[in-house]
Structure formats: structure tokens, C-alpha cells
């Protein structure tokens, strides 16, 4: 994509050039003489040639923005924290575009050949970037040892390389469009930028609505690289072929054939590569791997006596060997009190609903899950439905597909006795609004008098500041809190992409906050079925353990000032 700080257009009178072609006689060897600014010898009329150049600008701009969005999306999935990754990609890429524009000034005398070479390299680098990043993450571990920061380094390297190549397009395209038909500098800039920005719009919309859902990250990037290479080669070899030496034409043709062959081979092997990489990340017992409209859902285990694990976008969300400790601690303390009407935010796996349904006097349970694919899997997959004890078959369960924040804004006041917030950790950028003061204000409004709320607030020991920021935010929304934590015997639910081989980096506890308008009593309902992993003495000890980590004076997190 072209930035608006393009170099000043050459204003000197035209002279015959090697890449610029000539309107006069060729040199003694039959090749065009040298010098920038000369009119090109086109096989079509200048008006047609100008249209073709602008069409090439349009396509190249669309491809450039797809590369940029692809890096942001994949980095957010592999590394986490989408705001940070987007900031890194955008800032490095814009900086590199300036470097590329400066470097390409030396290629102006070979503008046609230079532009063709830049597009071939850009197609290869941009098209293969997603596959290379995923390969490094999958086969080097991504989070341990010498290659612990491998994905981050590669993200910066690809952003820098792609930015330099996109920036190099600016002076070369400006030179080519002026050689087709010279016009004033302002008019040339306006035409070029108009084509570029419209192309960027198309690329920006095509990525989330076409490439990502229908082709996936890997194939989408490879196809974009293929289009980039074909258009760049066709523009130069078709329109400006008379302005290059025979040797330059053959070299450019050979380079594009190699690039297209590599991209085509990678596209054919993409499915096998993805399966192999998935096994490297999740192990050999991947049983289900689907890309829903919201996220990638992977189920492993549940065969040969292995416990079932559920991964959402690479993050371990359910560990079958340890999930009961988490869900019993999440649900049973908040159910000590009125609980006829229950609202579960998240929890599409049905495991929190399983624990709620153990209380026989529950009349209605509303589950608000943003991903209908996950809820469908929890209902239909034999392993996951067995783990949640077929909770979705209970007529008291009502599932709504919606964003939790939006759903709460239309929920009647005082509609629920119990609200269970079973959402991803606040350290994940996409979840910060669901841990804001405004969100908890909505939750306070939907609680009935005497109603209670429980919030999963992430690990206490690993990230005490985030945990106590959730506590401060609940209090700022007018709620009183009772904190507690539960030790995890297994790897825990990691806040970022998790490899089971790197368990030493995974949190070893889960933190919860019980909240209500009045100070809630942290206890278990003596009339309810007895939990398997949680007792009243343990719960009291868990509360004391969490309180010892308290950090005071923390400001609340809001929508406009997230603090996680």
C-alpha cells in the first residue's frame, strides 16, 4: 500500500532510458539507451496503458494489505495480545515503506525491470509468510529454549521485508505512470493514490470476509502471493517489454516461473502441512479440528484412556484431567443462595452448565456463547458431550449466540439470581471489555435482589496485578467481593497459546471473585449435591491464600482505559 509521502516527480525533460524505453532509435546493440523519464514504447495506446498501470496498482495494493492483515491475524493467534501485535506490524511496516521508497530511487532508471523484480520477491515473501511463521511456532516450540521468541522475531522480520518491498513500489510506479503519459505531479499523485486506496479497501474487506473463512490463513496468503506475482509479471512483460533488454525479460520471466511454482507447490501441500503442524503443536491425538466463524476449535484425546483437552485458538481451555476442579470452584460457591434463574456468560463447552444442573431447584439456565460452532460441538461430539454429561439435552438449558456485552444491554433488570462469567482471561486483548467497569455495571443491573455473581479472573500467583484489577473494577461498579483461588494439578488454562510440552510456563492456579451488592459469604450450599473436588474447609483456605496476594490501590479498568 502506498503512503502519501511519495518522492517528488522528476521534472527534467525526458531522455532515452533502459527501463524507461525510448521514443527514439535504440542504441547500437539493439537495446534501449539509458536514462530516467523517457516515454515508454507501449504496445497499446497511452490511455489504455495508463488504465492498465492503475489496475496493477489497485491489485498490488489489495495484496499488500492482505499481507499486513495476515501477519496481524496470525501473530495474534500464535503470540496473543492483538493490540500489541497490530501495533508492531503496522509501525514496523510503515517505517520500512519509507526505507523501501528511498532505496528504490536508485532503480528508477530500470523502473520496469525493477518493479517486476520487486513484485516477484514480494509475492514470494508475503505469500509464504503465514506458512513460515506457523512452521517456526509448531516445530521449534515457540515458547521454550533458544527459539522462545522465534515467532516474534519472524513477525518483525516479515513486517520489515514486506514494508520495504511495498515502499519500493512507490517511486517505480510513479516513474512508470509518467512514462506512459506525462502529466502534472498533482494529477499523477491523485490517480495513483486513488487506485491504491481503493485496492487497499478491497484487500481489507476480502481478507476477513472471503480469504480467511473460505481459504484459511495459509492458503489465503499463498493465493494472494500468486495473484501478486501474476499481475506484476503481466504488467511489466506485457506493457513495458520493449523497454527492457532481452536478458532482463528472460530473467524476470524465469524468476516469476520459479515464484509461481513455489507458491503452487506450497498451496497443494498446505493441507498436509497444516495437519503436520497441528500434530506438532497439539500432539498426535488430534481428534477434531474445525475453524468456526469465530475461532479454531481443536479437541485432542478421549481415546486409549487419554483425557479430552479442548483448545480454542491455540489456548488450552479445558483439560479433561483437571477441568472438574475448575468448574466446581467456579459454580458451586455462587450457587449458595437463590439460584432458580442462572445466566452463564461463555461456557459454550457445557461444563459450567453441567455443574449448575446438579442443583435440582434450578428452573432456567441461559447460556450466552459467541461461537455457535463450539456449542454445537459440545452438544454433538461424543467425547465433549459425555464430559458435560449431555447438559445441552436438558430442557432447562437455553443457548443464545451473542456477544456477552451486547446481550447484557438488552437483558431485563433483575432477571437472574446467579450470573457466572466463564470467559477467557482478562490478559487476552479481545476479552478486556468483558472485564471492564461498564460490563460489571450491566451485570449488577441484571442481578436480582440478593443475587450473586462469580467471575473467573485468571491466575492469582502468575498475574496478581491483573487479578486484583478485576477486583478493583468490580468494586468500582458497586459490588462487594470475596476472592478465592484453586490450585491446578495439571497445566491449567493458559492465557496464551499453550504447548503441553512447555508446562512449566503454564499457570498453576485459577482465581475467582464472588461478588454481590452486599458482602457475599463464601460457602457451599449444604443442601446441594456434594462437589467431588471442593470442600468447605478447602474453600476457606483458598480464600485466605488469595487474600495474601492482595495488591491495594489499583484503579479500575474501563472501556476507554483498559488496564490488563
C-alpha positions as CSV (number, residue, x, y, z in Angstrom):
1,X,0.0,0.0,0.0
2,X,1.4,3.4,-0.9
3,X,1.9,6.1,1.7
4,X,1.3,9.7,0.9
5,X,4.9,10.7,1.3
6,X,5.9,9.7,-2.3
7,X,9.0,11.1,-3.8
8,X,8.8,14.3,-5.9
9,X,8.2,13.5,-9.5
10,X,11.0,14.0,-11.9
11,X,10.6,17.3,-13.7
12,X,13.5,17.1,-16.1
13,X,12.9,16.7,-19.8
14,X,12.8,13.1,-21.0
15,X,15.9,11.3,-22.1
16,X,16.1,7.9,-23.5
17,X,16.4,5.2,-20.9
18,X,17.0,1.5,-20.5
19,X,13.9,0.8,-18.3
20,X,12.1,3.9,-19.5
21,X,12.3,2.8,-23.1
22,X,12.6,5.4,-25.8
23,X,10.5,7.1,-28.4
24,X,13.7,7.4,-30.5
25,X,16.1,5.0,-32.0
26,X,17.7,2.2,-30.0
27,X,21.4,2.0,-29.2
28,X,23.9,0.2,-31.4
29,X,23.3,-3.1,-29.7
30,X,19.5,-3.0,-30.3
31,X,18.8,-2.3,-26.6
32,X,17.1,0.9,-25.4
33,X,19.6,3.6,-24.2
34,X,19.8,4.6,-20.6
35,X,18.2,7.5,-18.6
36,X,15.1,8.0,-16.5
37,X,12.0,9.9,-17.6
38,X,11.8,8.8,-21.2
39,X,8.4,7.9,-22.7
40,X,7.7,4.2,-22.9
41,X,7.3,2.3,-26.2
42,X,3.9,0.7,-25.5
43,X,2.1,-1.9,-27.5
44,X,-1.2,-0.1,-26.7
45,X,-2.4,3.5,-26.8
46,X,-1.3,5.7,-23.8
47,X,-4.8,5.9,-22.4
48,X,-5.1,2.1,-22.3
49,X,-1.6,1.8,-20.9
50,X,-2.4,4.2,-18.1
51,X,-5.5,2.3,-17.2
52,X,-3.5,-1.0,-17.1
53,X,-0.9,0.6,-14.8
54,X,-3.6,1.9,-12.4
55,X,-5.3,-1.5,-12.5
56,X,-2.0,-3.1,-11.5
57,X,-1.6,-0.5,-8.7
58,X,-5.1,-1.5,-7.5
59,X,-4.3,-5.2,-7.3
60,X,-0.9,-4.8,-5.8
61,X,-2.3,-2.5,-3.1
62,X,-5.0,-5.1,-2.3
63,X,-2.3,-7.8,-2.0
64,X,-0.1,-5.6,0.2
65,X,-2.9,-5.0,2.7
66,X,-3.8,-8.7,2.8
67,X,-0.2,-9.5,3.7
68,X,-0.4,-6.9,6.5
69,X,-3.7,-8.3,7.9
70,X,-2.4,-11.8,7.6
71,X,0.6,-11.0,9.8
72,X,-1.6,-9.3,12.4
73,X,-4.1,-12.2,12.5
74,X,-1.6,-15.0,12.7
75,X,0.6,-13.2,15.2
76,X,-2.5,-12.6,17.4
77,X,-3.2,-16.3,17.2
78,X,0.3,-17.5,17.8
79,X,1.6,-14.9,20.2
80,X,-1.6,-13.3,21.7
81,X,-2.4,-9.7,22.6
82,X,-3.8,-8.5,19.3
83,X,-3.3,-4.8,20.1
84,X,0.4,-5.2,20.6
85,X,0.8,-7.4,17.5
86,X,-1.1,-5.0,15.3
87,X,1.0,-2.1,16.6
88,X,4.2,-3.9,15.9
89,X,3.2,-4.9,12.4
90,X,1.8,-1.5,11.4
91,X,4.6,0.6,12.9
92,X,7.4,-1.6,11.5
93,X,5.8,-1.9,8.1
94,X,5.2,1.9,7.7
95,X,8.8,2.6,8.8
96,X,10.0,0.0,6.3
97,X,8.0,1.5,3.5
98,X,9.9,4.7,3.9
99,X,13.2,2.8,3.7
100,X,11.9,1.0,0.6
101,X,11.0,4.3,-1.1
102,X,14.5,5.7,-0.5
103,X,16.2,2.5,-1.7
104,X,14.1,2.3,-4.9
105,X,15.3,5.7,-6.1
106,X,18.4,4.0,-7.5
107,X,16.2,1.7,-9.6
108,X,14.3,4.5,-11.4
109,X,16.4,4.2,-14.5
110,X,15.4,0.5,-14.5
111,X,11.8,1.1,-13.4
112,X,10.1,-1.6,-15.4
113,X,12.6,-4.4,-14.6
114,X,12.9,-3.1,-11.0
115,X,9.1,-3.1,-10.5
116,X,8.8,-6.7,-11.9
117,X,11.6,-7.9,-9.6
118,X,10.1,-6.2,-6.6
119,X,6.7,-7.8,-7.2
120,X,8.1,-11.3,-7.7
121,X,10.0,-11.1,-4.4
122,X,7.0,-9.5,-2.6
123,X,4.8,-12.3,-3.8
124,X,7.2,-15.0,-2.5
125,X,7.8,-13.3,0.8
126,X,4.2,-12.2,1.5
127,X,2.7,-15.4,0.2
128,X,4.9,-17.7,2.3
129,X,4.9,-15.5,5.5
130,X,2.0,-17.3,7.2
131,X,3.3,-20.8,6.5
132,X,6.9,-19.9,7.7
133,X,5.6,-18.3,10.9
134,X,3.3,-21.2,11.7
135,X,6.2,-23.7,11.0
136,X,8.5,-21.9,13.3
137,X,5.9,-21.8,16.0
138,X,4.9,-25.5,15.6
139,X,8.3,-27.2,15.2
140,X,10.5,-25.0,17.5
141,X,8.1,-24.9,20.4
142,X,7.5,-21.2,20.1
143,X,7.7,-20.7,23.8
144,X,10.8,-22.5,25.2
145,X,14.5,-22.7,24.8
146,X,16.6,-20.8,22.2
147,X,13.6,-20.3,19.9
148,X,11.3,-18.9,22.6
149,X,11.0,-15.6,20.8
150,X,11.2,-17.1,17.3
151,X,7.6,-16.1,16.2
152,X,8.2,-12.5,17.5
153,X,11.5,-12.1,15.6
154,X,10.0,-13.5,12.4
155,X,7.0,-11.2,12.8
156,X,9.2,-8.2,12.8
157,X,11.4,-9.6,10.0
158,X,8.5,-10.2,7.7
159,X,6.9,-6.8,8.6
160,X,10.2,-5.2,7.7
161,X,10.8,-7.1,4.5
162,X,7.2,-6.7,3.2
163,X,7.2,-3.0,4.1
164,X,10.5,-2.4,2.3
165,X,9.1,-4.1,-0.9
166,X,5.8,-2.3,-0.8
167,X,7.6,1.0,-0.2
168,X,9.8,0.3,-3.2
169,X,6.7,0.2,-5.4
170,X,6.1,4.0,-4.9
171,X,8.9,5.6,-7.0
172,X,8.9,2.8,-9.6
173,X,5.1,3.1,-10.2
174,X,5.4,6.9,-10.3
175,X,8.1,6.6,-12.9
176,X,6.2,4.1,-15.0
177,X,2.9,6.0,-15.0
178,X,4.7,9.2,-16.1
179,X,6.4,7.4,-18.9
180,X,3.1,6.2,-20.2
181,X,1.8,9.7,-20.5
182,X,3.4,12.7,-18.7
183,X,1.1,14.9,-16.6
184,X,1.5,17.3,-13.8
185,X,2.7,16.0,-10.5
186,X,-0.5,16.6,-8.6
187,X,-2.6,14.7,-11.1
188,X,-0.3,11.7,-11.2
189,X,-0.2,11.5,-7.4
190,X,-4.0,11.8,-7.2
191,X,-4.6,9.0,-9.8
192,X,-2.0,6.7,-8.2
193,X,-3.3,7.2,-4.7
194,X,-6.9,6.7,-5.7
195,X,-6.2,3.4,-7.3
196,X,-4.0,2.4,-4.3
197,X,-6.5,3.3,-1.6
198,X,-9.4,1.6,-3.4
199,X,-7.3,-1.5,-3.8
200,X,-6.5,-1.4,-0.1
201,X,-10.2,-1.2,0.7
202,X,-10.9,-4.3,-1.4
203,X,-8.0,-6.2,0.1
204,X,-9.0,-5.2,3.6
205,X,-12.6,-6.4,3.1
206,X,-11.6,-9.6,1.2
207,X,-9.4,-10.8,4.0
208,X,-12.0,-11.3,6.8
209,X,-15.0,-12.0,4.6
210,X,-13.6,-14.1,1.8
211,X,-10.0,-15.3,2.2
212,X,-10.0,-16.2,5.9
213,X,-13.4,-18.0,6.2
214,X,-13.2,-19.8,2.8
215,X,-9.5,-20.5,2.3
216,X,-7.9,-20.1,5.7
217,X,-4.8,-18.2,6.7
218,X,-2.2,-20.4,4.9
219,X,-4.0,-20.9,1.5
220,X,-5.3,-17.3,1.5
221,X,-1.8,-15.9,1.8
222,X,-0.4,-18.2,-0.8
223,X,-3.2,-17.4,-3.3
224,X,-2.6,-13.6,-2.6
225,X,1.0,-14.1,-3.5
226,X,0.1,-15.9,-6.7
227,X,-2.2,-13.1,-7.8
228,X,0.5,-10.6,-6.9
229,X,3.2,-12.4,-9.0
230,X,0.9,-12.9,-12.0
231,X,-0.3,-9.2,-12.1
232,X,3.2,-7.8,-11.6
233,X,4.7,-10.0,-14.3
234,X,1.9,-9.4,-16.7
235,X,2.1,-5.6,-16.3
236,X,5.8,-5.4,-16.9
237,X,6.3,-8.1,-19.5
238,X,3.1,-7.3,-21.3
239,X,3.1,-3.5,-21.2
240,X,6.8,-2.5,-20.8
241,X,8.6,-5.4,-22.5
242,X,10.0,-3.1,-25.2
243,X,11.7,-1.0,-22.5
244,X,13.8,-3.9,-21.1
245,X,16.7,-5.8,-22.6
246,X,16.2,-9.3,-23.8
247,X,18.2,-10.6,-20.9
248,X,16.1,-8.7,-18.4
249,X,12.9,-10.0,-19.9
250,X,14.1,-13.7,-19.7
251,X,15.5,-13.2,-16.2
252,X,12.2,-11.7,-15.0
253,X,10.2,-14.4,-16.7
254,X,12.3,-17.2,-15.1
255,X,12.1,-15.6,-11.6
256,X,8.3,-15.4,-11.8
257,X,8.0,-19.0,-13.0
258,X,10.1,-20.1,-10.0
259,X,8.0,-18.0,-7.6
260,X,4.7,-19.3,-9.0
261,X,6.0,-22.9,-8.9
262,X,7.0,-22.5,-5.2
263,X,3.6,-20.9,-4.3
264,X,1.7,-23.5,-6.2
265,X,3.6,-26.4,-4.6
266,X,3.0,-24.8,-1.1
267,X,-0.7,-24.5,-1.9
268,X,-1.0,-28.1,-2.9
269,X,0.8,-29.2,0.3
270,X,-1.0,-26.7,2.6
271,X,-3.5,-29.2,4.0
272,X,-0.8,-31.8,4.7
273,X,1.4,-29.1,6.2
274,X,-1.4,-27.8,8.4
275,X,-2.1,-31.3,9.7
276,X,1.5,-32.0,10.5
277,X,2.0,-28.6,12.2
278,X,-1.2,-29.2,14.2
279,X,0.1,-32.5,15.4
280,X,3.4,-30.8,16.3
281,X,1.5,-28.3,18.4
282,X,-1.2,-30.4,20.0
283,X,0.3,-33.9,19.8
284,X,-0.6,-36.9,17.7
285,X,-4.0,-37.5,19.1
286,X,-5.9,-34.6,17.5
287,X,-9.4,-35.9,17.1
288,X,-11.4,-32.8,15.9
289,X,-10.0,-29.6,14.3
290,X,-12.5,-27.1,12.9
291,X,-12.4,-23.5,12.1
292,X,-15.7,-21.9,13.1
293,X,-16.8,-18.4,12.2
294,X,-15.2,-17.2,15.5
295,X,-12.1,-19.3,16.2
296,X,-10.2,-22.6,15.7
297,X,-11.5,-25.4,17.9
298,X,-9.3,-28.4,18.5
299,X,-10.2,-31.5,20.5
300,X,-7.5,-33.9,21.5
301,X,-7.5,-37.2,23.5
302,X,-10.6,-39.1,24.6
303,X,-9.0,-42.2,23.1
304,X,-6.9,-45.0,24.6
305,X,-7.7,-43.7,28.1
306,X,-6.3,-40.2,27.3
307,X,-8.2,-37.3,28.8
308,X,-10.0,-34.9,26.5
309,X,-8.5,-31.5,26.0
310,X,-10.2,-28.5,24.3
311,X,-8.1,-25.8,22.6
312,X,-9.6,-22.5,21.4
313,X,-7.3,-20.5,19.0
314,X,-4.4,-22.4,20.4
315,X,-5.3,-21.8,24.1
316,X,-6.0,-24.7,26.4
317,X,-9.4,-24.0,27.7
318,X,-10.4,-27.4,29.0
319,X,-8.1,-30.1,30.4
320,X,-10.1,-33.2,30.9
321,X,-7.9,-34.4,33.7
322,X,-8.4,-31.3,35.7
323,X,-11.4,-29.4,34.5
324,X,-13.7,-30.6,37.3
325,X,-11.6,-28.7,39.9
326,X,-12.0,-25.5,37.8
327,X,-15.7,-25.8,37.1
328,X,-16.7,-26.9,40.6
329,X,-14.8,-24.0,42.1
330,X,-16.4,-21.6,39.6
331,X,-20.0,-22.7,40.0
332,X,-20.7,-24.2,43.5
333,X,-19.9,-21.2,45.8
334,X,-22.0,-18.8,43.7
335,X,-25.0,-21.3,43.9
336,X,-25.1,-21.0,47.7
337,X,-28.3,-18.8,47.8
338,X,-31.2,-18.3,45.5
339,X,-30.5,-19.8,42.1
340,X,-33.7,-20.5,40.3
341,X,-32.6,-18.4,37.3
342,X,-29.0,-18.7,36.1
343,X,-27.1,-16.8,33.4
344,X,-23.8,-18.3,32.1
345,X,-21.6,-16.0,30.0
346,X,-19.3,-18.0,27.8
347,X,-19.1,-21.7,28.9
348,X,-20.1,-22.9,25.4
349,X,-18.4,-26.3,26.3
350,X,-21.4,-27.0,28.6
351,X,-19.2,-27.8,31.6
352,X,-20.3,-24.9,33.8
353,X,-23.9,-25.8,32.9
354,X,-23.2,-29.4,34.0
355,X,-22.4,-28.2,37.5
356,X,-25.4,-25.8,37.6
357,X,-27.8,-28.6,36.7
358,X,-26.6,-30.6,39.7
359,X,-28.8,-28.3,41.8
360,X,-32.3,-29.7,41.3
361,X,-34.2,-26.5,42.1
362,X,-32.7,-24.6,39.1
363,X,-35.6,-23.6,36.8
364,X,-33.9,-22.0,33.9
365,X,-30.3,-21.6,32.6
366,X,-29.4,-19.1,29.9
367,X,-26.0,-19.7,28.2
368,X,-24.7,-16.8,26.1
369,X,-22.0,-18.1,23.8
370,X,-20.5,-16.1,21.0
371,X,-19.4,-19.2,19.0
372,X,-22.3,-21.4,17.8
373,X,-19.8,-23.9,16.5
374,X,-18.5,-24.6,19.9
375,X,-22.0,-25.0,21.4
376,X,-22.8,-27.4,18.5
377,X,-19.7,-29.4,19.2
378,X,-20.5,-29.6,22.9
379,X,-23.9,-30.9,22.0
380,X,-22.9,-33.4,19.3
381,X,-19.3,-34.6,19.9
382,X,-19.4,-37.9,21.8
383,X,-16.4,-37.1,23.9
384,X,-17.3,-33.5,24.8
385,X,-21.0,-34.2,25.3
386,X,-20.1,-37.1,27.6
387,X,-17.8,-34.8,29.6
388,X,-20.5,-32.2,30.1
389,X,-22.9,-35.1,30.8
390,X,-25.2,-34.1,27.9
391,X,-26.1,-30.8,29.6
392,X,-27.5,-29.4,26.4
393,X,-30.1,-32.1,26.3
394,X,-31.7,-30.7,29.5
395,X,-34.8,-28.6,28.7
396,X,-33.8,-26.0,31.3
397,X,-30.8,-25.0,29.1
398,X,-31.4,-22.2,26.6
399,X,-28.4,-21.2,24.4
400,X,-28.1,-17.8,22.8
401,X,-25.5,-17.0,20.2
402,X,-24.4,-13.4,21.0
403,X,-21.7,-11.2,22.3
404,X,-22.0,-11.1,26.1
405,X,-21.7,-7.3,26.3
406,X,-24.3,-6.7,23.7
407,X,-26.6,-9.3,25.1
408,X,-26.5,-7.7,28.6
409,X,-27.5,-4.3,27.3
410,X,-30.9,-5.8,26.2
411,X,-31.4,-8.1,29.3
412,X,-34.2,-7.1,31.6
413,X,-33.3,-5.6,35.0
414,X,-33.1,-8.0,38.0
415,X,-33.6,-11.0,35.7
416,X,-31.2,-13.5,37.3
417,X,-30.4,-14.9,40.7
418,X,-26.9,-16.1,39.6
419,X,-24.6,-14.9,36.9
420,X,-21.5,-17.0,36.1
421,X,-18.8,-15.3,34.0
422,X,-16.8,-18.2,32.4
423,X,-14.8,-16.1,30.0
424,X,-11.2,-16.1,28.7
425,X,-8.6,-14.5,30.9
426,X,-8.5,-10.6,31.1
427,X,-4.9,-10.7,29.7
428,X,-6.3,-11.6,26.3
429,X,-7.0,-8.3,24.5
430,X,-10.3,-9.4,23.0
431,X,-11.6,-10.0,26.5
432,X,-10.8,-6.8,28.2
433,X,-14.2,-5.2,27.6
434,X,-15.7,-8.2,29.4
435,X,-13.7,-7.2,32.4
436,X,-14.5,-3.5,32.4
437,X,-16.3,-1.4,34.9
438,X,-19.1,-0.8,32.3
439,X,-19.6,-4.5,31.8
440,X,-19.8,-5.1,35.5
441,X,-22.3,-2.3,35.8
442,X,-24.5,-4.1,33.3
443,X,-24.1,-7.3,35.4
444,X,-25.1,-5.5,38.6
445,X,-28.2,-4.3,36.8
446,X,-29.4,-7.8,35.8
447,X,-28.8,-9.3,39.2
448,X,-32.0,-9.8,41.3
449,X,-32.0,-8.5,44.9
450,X,-29.8,-10.9,46.8
451,X,-28.3,-12.2,43.5
452,X,-24.7,-13.2,43.2
453,X,-22.0,-13.1,40.5
454,X,-18.8,-15.1,40.1
455,X,-16.0,-14.1,37.8
456,X,-13.1,-16.2,36.5
457,X,-10.3,-13.6,36.8
458,X,-7.2,-15.5,35.7
459,X,-4.3,-17.0,37.7
460,X,-3.6,-15.3,41.0
461,X,0.0,-16.3,41.6
462,X,1.2,-15.8,38.0
463,X,-0.6,-12.5,37.4
464,X,-1.7,-11.0,40.8
465,X,-2.0,-7.4,39.4
466,X,-4.5,-8.5,36.7
467,X,-6.5,-10.5,39.3
468,X,-6.7,-7.6,41.7
469,X,-7.5,-5.1,38.9
470,X,-10.6,-7.3,38.3
471,X,-11.4,-7.0,42.0
472,X,-11.0,-3.2,41.9
473,X,-13.2,-3.0,38.8
474,X,-16.0,-5.0,40.4
475,X,-15.9,-2.7,43.4
476,X,-15.9,0.4,41.2
477,X,-19.1,-1.0,39.7
478,X,-20.8,-1.0,43.1
479,X,-20.3,-4.7,44.0
480,X,-18.6,-6.2,47.1
481,X,-16.3,-9.1,46.5
482,X,-14.9,-12.3,48.1
483,X,-11.7,-13.6,46.4
484,X,-10.5,-17.2,46.3
485,X,-8.2,-19.4,44.3
486,X,-7.9,-23.1,43.4
487,X,-4.7,-24.9,42.7
488,X,-4.4,-26.7,39.4
489,X,-2.9,-30.2,39.3
490,X,-2.5,-30.1,35.5
491,X,-1.1,-27.3,33.2
492,X,-4.1,-25.0,33.9
493,X,-5.8,-22.9,31.3
494,X,-3.1,-20.8,29.8
495,X,-3.7,-17.2,28.8
496,X,-1.9,-17.6,25.5
497,X,-1.0,-20.3,23.1
498,X,0.0,-23.4,25.1
499,X,2.2,-26.3,24.1
500,X,1.7,-29.2,26.5
501,X,5.5,-29.8,26.4
502,X,6.1,-26.4,28.0
503,X,4.1,-26.9,31.1
504,X,6.5,-25.0,33.3
505,X,5.2,-21.8,31.8
506,X,1.5,-22.5,32.4
507,X,-0.3,-21.0,35.4
508,X,-0.8,-23.4,38.3
509,X,-3.9,-21.9,39.8
510,X,-7.3,-20.3,38.9
511,X,-8.5,-17.2,40.6
512,X,-12.2,-16.3,41.2
513,X,-14.1,-13.4,42.6
514,X,-17.5,-13.9,44.2
515,X,-19.5,-10.6,44.1
516,X,-22.8,-9.2,45.2
517,X,-24.4,-5.9,46.2
518,X,-23.7,-6.8,49.8
519,X,-20.6,-8.6,51.1
520,X,-21.1,-12.2,49.9
521,X,-20.4,-15.1,52.2
522,X,-18.1,-17.6,50.6
523,X,-19.5,-21.0,51.4
524,X,-21.1,-24.2,49.8
525,X,-24.8,-24.9,49.9
526,X,-25.2,-27.7,52.5
527,X,-28.4,-28.9,50.8
528,X,-26.8,-29.2,47.3
529,X,-25.1,-32.3,45.9
530,X,-21.5,-32.5,47.3
531,X,-18.7,-31.5,44.9
532,X,-16.1,-34.1,44.1
533,X,-13.0,-31.8,44.5
534,X,-14.2,-28.9,46.7
535,X,-14.9,-28.8,50.4
536,X,-15.9,-26.0,52.8
537,X,-12.5,-26.1,54.7
538,X,-10.6,-26.1,51.4
539,X,-12.7,-23.2,50.2
540,X,-11.9,-21.1,53.3
541,X,-8.2,-21.9,52.9
542,X,-8.4,-20.9,49.2
543,X,-9.9,-17.6,50.2
544,X,-7.1,-16.9,52.7
545,X,-4.5,-17.9,50.2
546,X,-5.9,-15.5,47.6
547,X,-6.2,-12.6,50.1
548,X,-2.5,-12.9,51.0
549,X,-1.6,-11.8,47.4
550,X,-3.8,-8.6,47.6
551,X,-2.5,-5.5,45.8
552,X,-4.2,-2.3,47.0
553,X,-4.7,1.0,45.3
554,X,-5.2,-0.4,41.8
555,X,-7.5,1.7,39.5
556,X,-10.4,0.0,37.8
557,X,-10.3,-1.0,34.1
558,X,-12.7,0.8,31.8
559,X,-13.6,0.5,28.1
560,X,-11.5,3.6,27.2
561,X,-8.7,2.8,29.6
562,X,-8.1,-1.0,29.8
563,X,-5.6,-1.8,32.5
564,X,-4.9,-5.5,32.0
